[in-house]
């Protein structure tokens, strides 16, 4: 199988030459375009998630030999979560080479966080199956490298920090509510408000509810000096 010029260029950016190029094609094929003679990337996504987890766990333990499991776990979660996988996919140009059905094309599938994250995990599995664990590790470390070194020592997410902070003050957990939504269905922007039992509140807007909640929590923590 010979790859198209755009897929050859994409593989070159990844730094991996595929001995079995059909694995790359499969990793980039979304279920909306699969058919009797075409496999999609769902099974590869399942495998790639596990390979990514092992690479990250190994890299974090090596980067900080003295860290406890409790310190490593939130850093790990930050690096393997869907948002991070989607960010890495965007930086690599993965969206431009995704193979999508007509409906996903029309709804902006190349920009969808879930599709990008799933395809990135599938891509990791494709490299693993093509070149083994060392090849997959090398690619992941190239793509994630700066993030591994920059992940915060205390990488707990803002919602967790805010909840722990209010509980330490003897208050009920914060509440989150959707206060607005704008944009088309394929690219919505959610406005989320977080409110404390004591009445303090902040709002934030983002392309996903989860991200907006995190941003609102971070804004409230900052305003409260926490």
Residue pairs with C-beta under 8 A, 6 or more apart in sequence:
1 21
1 22
1 25
2 21
3 11
3 18
3 21
3 24
3 25
6 96
6 97
7 21
7 24
7 25
7 28
7 97
10 24
10 92
10 93
10 94
10 96
10 97
11 17
11 18
11 21
11 24
13 92
13 93
14 92
14 123
14 127
14 139
14 142
14 143
15 138
15 139
15 142
16 127
16 130
16 131
16 135
16 138
16 139
18 24
18 126
18 130
19 130
19 131
20 129
20 130
23 44
23 126
23 127
23 129
23 130
24 123
24 126
24 130
25 99
26 39
26 40
26 41
26 44
26 122
26 126
27 41
27 44
27 48
27 119
27 122
27 123
27 125
27 126
28 41
28 94
28 97
28 98
28 99
28 119
28 122
28 123
29 38
29 39
29 40
29 41
29 99
30 40
30 41
30 98
30 99
30 100
30 101
30 104
30 109
30 115
30 119
31 40
31 41
31 42
32 100
32 101
32 102
32 103
32 104
32 109
33 40
33 99
33 100
33 101
33 104
34 40
41 118
41 119
41 122
42 118
42 122
44 121
44 122
44 123
44 125
44 126
44 129
45 118
45 119
45 121
45 122
45 125
46 125
47 125
47 128
47 129
48 120
48 121
48 122
48 123
48 124
48 125
48 126
48 128
49 80
49 121
51 124
51 125
51 128
51 133
51 136
51 140
52 80
52 85
52 121
52 124
52 140
53 76
53 80
54 133
55 136
55 137
55 140
55 141
56 76
56 79
56 80
56 140
56 144
56 148
57 72
57 76
58 137
59 141
59 144
59 148
60 67
60 72
60 75
60 76
60 79
60 148
60 151
61 67
61 72
63 148
63 149
64 71
64 72
71 153
71 154
74 154
74 155
74 156
74 157
74 160
75 151
75 152
75 153
75 155
77 155
77 157
78 84
78 151
78 152
78 155
78 157
79 144
79 147
79 148
79 151
82 113
82 114
82 117
83 113
83 117
83 208
83 210
83 211
84 144
84 147
85 116
85 117
85 120
85 121
86 113
86 114
86 116
86 117
86 120
88 120
88 143
88 144
88 147
89 95
89 116
89 117
89 119
89 120
90 116
91 143
92 120
92 143
94 116
94 119
94 120
94 123
95 110
95 111
95 116
96 110
98 109
98 110
98 115
98 116
98 119
100 109
100 110
100 115
104 112
104 115
107 185
107 186
108 184
108 186
108 187
109 115
109 186
110 116
111 186
111 187
112 186
113 207
113 208
124 136
124 139
124 140
125 136
127 135
127 136
127 139
128 135
128 136
141 148
157 214
157 217
158 214
158 215
158 217
158 218
158 221
159 174
159 213
159 214
159 217
161 217
161 221
161 226
162 174
162 194
162 217
162 220
162 221
162 226
163 173
163 174
165 221
165 224
165 226
166 172
166 173
166 174
166 196
166 197
167 173
171 196
171 197
171 198
172 197
174 194
174 195
174 196
174 197
174 217
174 220
175 194
175 195
176 192
176 193
176 194
176 213
176 216
177 192
177 193
177 195
178 190
178 191
178 192
178 209
179 191
179 192
179 193
179 203
180 190
180 191
180 205
181 188
181 189
181 190
181 191
182 188
182 189
182 191
183 189
187 207
188 207
189 205
189 206
189 207
190 205
190 206
190 207
190 208
190 209
190 212
191 203
191 204
191 205
191 212
192 203
192 204
192 205
192 206
192 209
192 212
192 213
192 215
192 216
193 201
193 202
193 203
193 216
194 201
194 202
194 203
194 213
194 216
194 217
194 220
195 201
196 220
200 220
200 223
200 224
201 220
202 216
202 217
202 219
202 220
202 223
203 216
203 219
204 212
204 213
204 215
204 216
204 218
204 219
205 212
205 215
206 212
206 215
